[in-house]
């Protein structure tokens, strides 16, 4: 029986980009059309088998509202992985995502696997963030990039699987 590696993963990003929705889709395969602002960070657990190895993720969902921004380091300081989410229909949320990355790199350096996620690809018609620009940005900061739709369950499993592999390799 393989030993289990425990890892903490934190979701960061502006309010309403879909952080809670991504976690709920991943862990409970649920989706809620309503936006209920996260006020208190909470976590859900999920265990994955990757080849012979097993990883138990504690996935922390944080509040996106600016007034909670200062709490960020409390959640990501001891994390092995970060998922920084933006909404592909909202350029401002992509700018905020870049600010999160700068802050993360400044405070925890390279000791964290980072995945940048463009969510809501079911709204592709309304996209305002260039896919190419987001991918180029991610590679320039040593992060991976995924597109997801929490609503349609696209890309969500893939992003956590890839992030988990990166955590196990680090
Ligand atoms: P805060 O808790 O305020 O930081 O927000 P959040 O980032 O956790 O966003 P949340 O998951 O609450 O989603 C915000 C809104 O976007 C909700 O109305 C969701 O139903 C909607 N939403 C989330 N993911 C998707 C998606 O993939 N597609 C579409 N169309 N809507 C989505």
Boltz pocket constraint, residues with backbone or C-beta under 6 A from the ligand:
constraints:
  - pocket:
      binder: B
      contacts: [[A, 13], [A, 14], [A, 15], [A, 16], [A, 17], [A, 18], [A, 19], [A, 20], [A, 21], [A, 22], [A, 32], [A, 33], [A, 34], [A, 35], [A, 36], [A, 37], [A, 38], [A, 39], [A, 62], [A, 63], [A, 64], [A, 65], [A, 119], [A, 120], [A, 121], [A, 122], [A, 123], [A, 148], [A, 149], [A, 150], [A, 151], [A, 152]]
      max_distance: 6.0
